[in-house]
């Protein structure tokens, strides 16, 4: 499979161990993988990477995962975004779904 045919996957998390794990899994699935430590870094690279899938932590420094979701969907409406968290609540899940998070 050429790089043009591969699914482009970006993981956004401020914890390096989580990014490494997701990159390992993504590469094992044959994805073209990228990572960002912050939402700002992810947003800066969106146009260059054009990811098919973005997986982001809910709790990020400065910009939340829900705000990142909203901005990704504005720039790249066909990109699927999933939010993960160890600090979830029903309210945050509902808000993420309203903003277009992948079910």
C-alpha positions in Angstrom: 0.0 0.0 0.0 1.4 3.4 -1.0 1.5 6.3 1.5 -1.3 8.0 -0.6 -3.6 5.0 0.1 -2.8 4.7 3.8 -5.1 6.1 6.4 -3.6 9.2 7.9 -3.8 9.1 11.7 -2.8 11.8 14.3 -2.7 11.3 18.0 -2.9 14.4 20.2 -2.0 13.9 23.9 0.3 15.6 26.3 1.5 12.3 27.7 4.3 10.8 25.6 3.6 7.2 26.7 0.0 7.5 25.3 1.3 9.0 22.1 3.8 6.2 21.7 1.2 3.5 22.4 -1.2 4.9 19.9 1.5 5.4 17.2 2.6 1.7 17.7 -1.0 0.5 17.3 -1.6 2.8 14.3 1.5 1.7 12.6 0.7 -2.0 13.3 -2.6 -1.4 11.5 -0.8 0.1 8.5 -1.7 3.7 9.2 0.5 6.7 8.3 0.9 8.1 11.8 1.6 11.5 13.3 1.6 13.0 16.7 1.2 16.2 18.6 1.7 17.1 22.2 -0.7 20.1 22.1 -3.8 21.1 20.3 -2.0 24.1 18.9 0.7 21.9 17.4 -1.9 19.6 15.9 -3.8 22.6 14.4 -0.6 23.9 12.8 0.0 20.6 11.0 -3.6 19.9 9.8 -3.3 21.4 6.3 0.0 19.6 5.7 -1.0 16.2 7.1 -4.7 16.2 6.1 -5.5 13.4 8.6 -8.4 11.0 8.1 -8.5 10.3 11.9 -7.6 12.4 14.8 -7.6 10.9 18.3 -7.2 13.5 21.1 -7.2 13.6 24.8 -10.0 15.6 26.4 -7.7 17.4 28.8 -4.9 19.2 27.0 -3.0 22.3 28.1 -4.5 25.6 26.9 -7.0 24.2 24.4 -9.4 21.3 25.3 -10.0 18.2 23.2 -13.5 19.4 22.5 -12.2 22.8 21.2 -9.7 20.9 19.1 -12.5 18.8 17.7 -14.5 21.9 16.8 -11.6 23.5 15.0 -10.6 20.3 13.1 -14.2 19.9 11.9 -14.2 23.6 10.7 -11.0 23.0 8.7 -11.5 19.4 7.6 -15.2 18.4 8.0 -14.5 14.9 6.6 -11.9 14.1 9.2 -13.2 11.8 12.0 -12.3 12.9 15.5 -12.4 10.7 18.6 -11.9 12.0 22.1 -10.4 9.8 24.9 -10.1 10.7 28.5 -9.5 9.3 31.9 -11.6 12.1 33.4 -14.9 11.7 31.5 -18.3 12.7 32.4 -21.7 12.4 30.7 -21.7 16.1 30.0 -18.3 16.1 28.3 -19.3 13.1 26.2 -22.6 14.8 25.1 -20.7 18.0 24.2 -18.2 16.1 22.2 -20.9 14.3 20.3 -22.7 17.6 19.6 -19.5 19.0 18.1 -19.2 16.0 15.8 -17.0 13.5 17.7 -17.0 10.0 16.3 -19.5 7.8 18.2 
